[in-house]
């Protein structure tokens, strides 16, 4: 990353040299013609623009679908499966990295306007206390920075958004970034707790409710601390402290950007992909579907912890038009094998030919983008408390309610799961909680991907060299694209953007060397660091 202004220019240049028609819409939606310029100082508009940009683009068919959705093995592609096998498109990864920094400029502008002696009094008089506005902006920035560092490892942080002073920002270690974000969120929660009112407009999360923002800051601190505890158990004390300070405590606290209806900018990103753009590229993997059906996988000797229990959320995920007999697509097969399987089998399909009301809620125009939610909090609290049954049950109930599972189906499912949990060993309890958390995180693919990399659950995911399907008596082995190998586990991180090696080469080269190589095999800090090659 060289400078944000230079990135903006490069983005416009890139639009003139599109290699394929398939990528035209991707580059189009990743420009930001509505971004407030340097002379605009309406901080509510800056906040709403940042939230909308993140909510649309990081959850769309490109940044989400062709990256984390397939990396987490919740989705497989029906037509072009290269990304499923880790040949992620450089243009997508570059834009994902670059644009998230660009969108954070709006949040940084809020902070500057509320700290600059020439503007801060005006900001306070128009839009609320300076400390409140700064705390909200820092909370959203923390979410974005965690997304980026969890995806790449070490990234520009301390020098990243001051492009005048630091045109070639250094890469900070992921541990240092985590520690800084925890401290920032702790201060943000304190300031929000002492604020009398929130933003009068522009708050797409909570409509100015500072107590909900305070709980969000603590919740993000909990998530950071719990993830860091995977490599350093001392962070568990920080996780417990965040819980004690007050985290999200109902689905009414969920941090979501709610889309509304057909038409830009109000339609949801996956609706735009399937209906507006007419794509039909993605479906649930067979591994994910069978996990939710309570089935084992003899191909990889996987014993389902929910064996015999059908998850009622599956009916919601696949949509009312898809019958129970429909299957998912085996993950990670080459194009020809995948197309042949789809042609020969009755698979779950999010077809744009179906009416919205007949299709899954996840591709309807009003489907929200969820940044973090209460069910996730319950699963995290269960873990911090040693796989606590009460928090686990609350998480399942809240997840079913959030997804709209009918009460009778929810209650039957909870009864069956908790009976299994009651007789489980500690190791089995861990697997039940973390597997259910992964299932819940459908449409939060970066979190599902991160949770697998942190915990190794669910065990249903297919690793390189394992059998993903047996078709016509022939074993289909999951094999990443040559040159994109991930060792003997799933992809551990994204590769640093190619643009970084042009614009910020000294620093990105140093970062790649420090983390153990710019490879899909190299684990991020909280996953243990180093290479996955030879690690069992």
Buried (B, 14 or more C-beta within 10 A) or exposed (E): BBBBEBBBEBBEEBEEEBEEEEBEBBBEBBBBEEBBEEEBBBBBBBBBBBBBBBBBBBBBBBBBBBBBBBBBBBBBBBEBBBBBBBBBBEBBBBBBBBBBBBBBBBBBBBBBBBEEEEBBEEBBEEBBBBBBBBBBBBBBBBBBBBBBBBBBBBBBBBBBBBBEEBBBBBBBBBBBBBBBBBEBBBBBBBBBBEBEEBBEEBBBBBEBBBBBBBBBBBBBBBBBBBBBBBBEEEBBEBBBBBBEBBBBBEBEBBBBBBBEEBEEEBBBBBBBBBBBBEBBBBBBBBBBBBBBBBBBBEBBEBEBBBEEBBBBBBBBBBBEBBEEEBBBBBBBBBBEBBBBBBEEBEBBBBBBEBEBEEBBBBBBBBBBBBBBBBBBBBBBBBBBBEBBBEBBBBBBBBBBBBBEBEEEBBBBBBEBBBEBBEEBEEEBBBBBBBBBBBBBBBBBBBBBBBBBBBBEBBBBBBBBEBBBBEBEEEEBBBBBBEEBBBBBBBBBBBBBBEBBEEBBEEBBBEBBEEBBEBBBBBBBBBBBBBBBBEEE
